[in-house]
Amino acid sequence: MTRDEFIAILRLQNIPNIGDVIAKKLIGYCGSPAAVFADKKQRLLKIEGIGTHTIQGLHDKEHLEAAETEYNFVKTKNIGYSYYLDADYPSYLKHCIDGPILLFKRGNIDFKARKIISIVGTRNITAYGTAFCERLIADIAPLNPIIVSGFAYGVDICVQRAAVKHGLQTIGCLAHGLNQVYPKVHAKYTPDIEKNGGFLTDFWSNSKPDRENFLKRNRIIAGMSEATIVVESAEKGGSLVTADIAHSYSRDVFAVPGRVGDKYSLGCNNLIKQQKAHMLTSAADLVYILGWDIEEKESKTVQKQLFVELETIEKSIYSYLEKDGKQLLDNIALACQLPIFKTSSTLLNMEMKGVVRPLPGKLFEAI
């Protein structure tokens, strides 16, 4: 990309009345970012949705000067970038109408042929949430997905640290420029994350981590992934905004259920109750619903990791169903030498864990 084209993109980003949706319209109509500034005002006003107010500051000198300053920062600090029409731009995000026209990046990010999921949640993560995050990342590690989050306190940093631990690529989507780290206490994690992925943002170096920026950032977290997982959330919170955005993009949303009445389970339980999210109780749910293919050479390792949480009785029932296929409740109880009531309650627990499913006629089968 030439210097002039890059500066033209930055100018479009800096004009208050031209957001990403309008910018894409202008670029598509004119043929390139630079052509937008070379075209006549009368022609631009013929574009649907473009009015005098929209392009009012198009040729203001202050936007050109700001673009040149940011261009110098990007080049001096060796910041990477992806234009929305480039091959290395996140493919899922290309399909989002409000996806950024330009992303800044740092680290070793590679989107090629990869499964990508976002995991978000409360900043006040509980012991239950921490344990679930760590187990989930460990269980899906053999499938080598990219883990996206927001690098914030709580769930975000928990899953990103777990991803680094298991050698997975992880991407932190930031609500500010790449000239700073927020929260500052997380600076100690940046080298490992950049080595195993990196950071993305559409904010300039003069942007501060203001509240509205976090809400805007959430569209990138939701848009660049095939699915968004909410681990824990209060009744209201930024992670629920991310889930709503993912839902609006027609992406799969998952929520981890919690105990009724627990403050940081209310948001997840409501998503499930409102049928805005699949219930996620184990990695097996994610693999099954997303239809992720498991290579034959990987399947034994993956299956072993997916089901390590099974208790002795559950393992016995699962082995029986895996070997003999669909079976009646009575047959399962007889084969495993268990009382009917114990078999029934165990099967319910296994269904919650996503390892068996009930079928018509009181049949059960292993997943």
N, C-alpha and C positions, 0 to 999 in steps of 0.2 A: 504494500500500500504506500502510495506517495505521501509526502508531507502535506501537500495541499488537500488531499482526500481525507487524511486523518484529521486535520484541523477543521475541515468542513463538518465532519461527524461531530466533533467536539462542540462546534458552534451550535449545531442543532440541539445537542444535549443541554446546552446552557440557556437556551431561550425559554423563559418561563411558560409561555402559552403553547409551546410545542412539546408534547410528551412523546413517548415512544410510538403510540398508535398513529399520531399525526405525522411524525417524522417518517415512518415507513410509507405512509401515503405519498408524502412529498417526494421521497427518494424513488418510489415505484413509478410515479408520474413523470418525473424529470429524468430519470435514468441513472443518477448518481448523486451523492451528497453535495459535491461541488456544483453540479448542474442546478441544484435548488437555488443557490445564491446568484447564478448567472441568468436564471430565467426571469421573465417579466412578471410583475405583480398581477397584471390582468389575466395571464395564463394560470397562475397559481390559484386565483380566486375561482376558477372554473372547476377546481377539484371539489368533489362532494365533501362537505364537512369543514371546508376551509373558508374562513371569513377574514375580514379586514383585521379584526381583533387578534386572530390567531397568528398572523404573520407581521404584526405591528412592529416588533423589534428585530425583524429578520436581518436588517443591515446595520444595526447599531454597532458602533465601534467597540463598545465595552465587551460584547460577546466574542468578537474576534480577538481582542487582547487577552481575554480570559482563556480562550482556547489555545492561544500560543503559549501562555504560561503553563497550562496543564500539559501541553505537548512536550515542553522542555522538561517538566518533572518526570513524565513517563519515560522519556529517552535517557535522562540523566540517571534515574534510579533503576533502569533496565526492567521496567514493568512490562509484563506481557499483556496482550489484549486479543479479543476476538470480536470481530464485526459480525452482525447477525446473518450475513450472507456467506460468511466464510465456512469452510469445511470443518474447522475445528471448534465451531460454536456448538454448544450443547444441543443435540438433535431434538430432544423432547421440548426444550425451550423455544425452538424455532416455530413450533406449532401454537405458541401462545401469542395472542394478538398484542398483548402488552409487554411481551418480553423485551428486555433492553436492546437498543440498537448497537450498544457497545459494552463489553464486559472487560474489566481490568483483572489481571490474574498474576499470581505469584506462586512458585513452587514447581511441582512435577505432575501436572494434571494431564490425564489422558482419558478421553471419553470413548475411544474406539471399542466397539463390540463388547460393551460392558453392561451388566445389570446395575441399575442406579436406584437407590431408595433414600428417602429423607426420613430422619428420625428426630422428632421434636418433643417438647414437653415443658413442664414447669421448671422454673429456676430453683424451686424448693424441693428437690428430689428427695424421696424417702428411701429407707433401706430396701423396701419392696421394689421400688422403681429401679434402684441401682442394681439389685440382683437380677432383675428381669433384663435390663439393658445388657449387662455383661454376659448373661447366658444366651441371649438372642444373637449377639455378635459372634460369640464362640460357635454357635450352632450353624450359622450361615457362612462362616468363614471359608469352608471348602468350595462354596459356589463363587467366591471371589467378587462380590458386588462392590460398588462404590458407595460409601456411606456419606450422605450430605447432612449437614446440620448448621446451626447458627453460631457456634463457638461461644455461646453464652454460658452462664452459670447453670448448674443442675444437669438436666437430661442431655443438653447439647454437648458439653465437655465430657460427660461420662461416656457417651457412645463414641465420640471421636478418639478419646484415649483408648477405649477398648478396641477400636478399629486399628489403631497404630500397634497395639499389643499383638494383634493377630495378623499383622502384615497386610492389612487391607488399605486401599486408597481411600482417603477421607478428605472432603472438601468443606471448608468453612465459608459460609456466605455472610459477608460483613455488611453492617449498616453505616459504614464510613469509608474513607479512603485508605489506601494501602500504605500510607505514611505513618500509621499509628496502630496500636493494639488495644482493643477494648473487649473485656475488662483487662486492665494492665497486669493483674495477677496471673493471667493466662499466657503472658509473654514467654514463660518457660516452656510452653508446649509447642510454640510455633516452629522451632527447628524440625522436630519429629513429624509434625503435620506437613510441612513443606517437603520433607523427604518422601513422605507417603501420600502425596496429593498436593494440597495447597489451599489457597484462598481466592475467592471471587468477590467482586463488587461492581456495581455500576455507579458508585459514588466517587467524586473527585477528591483530590488531596485536601481541599479546603472544607470538606464536609465533616461535621461533628456527629457523634453517635446520639442524635436526638431521637425522641420517642417515635416521631412520624417516619423516620428513616427505617426503623426496625419493622414497622408495618409494611412499608414499601418493599423492603428486602425480602419479606416473606413470600412474595410472588415468585421470586427466583428459586427459593428453596422448594416450593410446591411445583413450579413449572419444569425444572430440570430433571425431575425424577418420575419414574413410572408409578410410584406409590409413595404415600406419606403415612408414617406411623406416629401416632400420639401415644406416648408412654404414660404420662401422668399429667393432669391439668385440673386446675380449679374450675369453677363454673364459668368463669370468663378468663381469657388470657390470649396472648399472642399465638400460642400453638393452635388454638381453636380457629383463629383467623387463617393460619396456614392451611388447616384442614378444610376450611370452607373454600379457600382459593383452589386447592387441589380438586375438591369436589366440583367446582365450577369449570375446571379444565377437563372434566370427565376422567380423572385419574382415580385409581383405587385408593381408598383411605382405610387405615386400620387403627383400632383403638384397643388398648390393654385394659380389660375390666378390673375394677377394684371393689373393695367392700362398700356396701351401701352406707352412706353417711360420711365416709372419709372425704375430707375437704379436697384432696388432690386426686380423687377418683371421680368426682362429680362430672367434670368435663368429658372424660372418656366414656363414662356410663351413659351420659346424655347422647353422645354421638352414636353409640350403639343402639340406644332406645329409639332415637329418631331415624334410624336406618341410614345414617350418613356415613357409617363406617362398619367394616367387618370386625367382628370380635377376634382379637389376636391373643391366643393363650400360649402359643409356642411357634418355633420357626416352621414347623410343619404346615401351619395355617398359611403362612406367607408363601411358601413354596407351592402349595396346592392351588391357592386362589390365583396367584400370578402365573401359574402354568410354567414355572421355570423348569427347563429340561435338565436332568441330571445325567451326566455321562455315565455309562455302565461302569467304567473304571473308578468313578467317584462314588457311586451309589452306596456301596457298603460303608464307606467312611462317613458319608453324609447321614445315612440312616442311623448309624450308631450314635452320632452326635445329636441328631434331632430328638432321639428318644432316651437319652441318658437319664432323664428325670423320672422314668417309670419305676414304680415300686415292684417288689418281688411278685405279688399277685398280678399286677398289671402286665408285667413281662410274660407271665405264664399265659394269660388270656391272649395277649397280642401274638405270641408265638403260635398258639393254637389257631387263631383266625388267619394268620399269615400262611400257615401250612394247609389248612382245610377249607379256606374260603368262607363264604357267607354261612352263618350258623344261627340257629334259634337260641334264645336265652337259656332254655332248659338244657340244650346240648352243651352249651358252653359251661354251665354249672356242673354238669355231669363229668365232662372231660377234664375239667380243672379241679374236680373234687371240692367244690365250694357250695355253700348254701345259696339258694336263689336270691335272698335279700342282699347278701354280700356281693354276689355277681352283678346284680342290678345296680347297686350303688357304685361299684368299681367301674362298670361300663360307663356310667354317667360321668365319673371323674375323667375317664379316658377320652370321652367325647369332648369334654371341656379342654383337654390338652391337645385335641386335634389329631388323635392317633386311631380312633375308630369312628364310624358313622352308623347311625341307626337306619334301617331300611323298612319298608312296609312289611307287615306280617311278623313283627317282632324279631326280625333278622338283624344281625350286626355283621359288619365287615371291617377289616383292617384297612387303613389308608396307607 
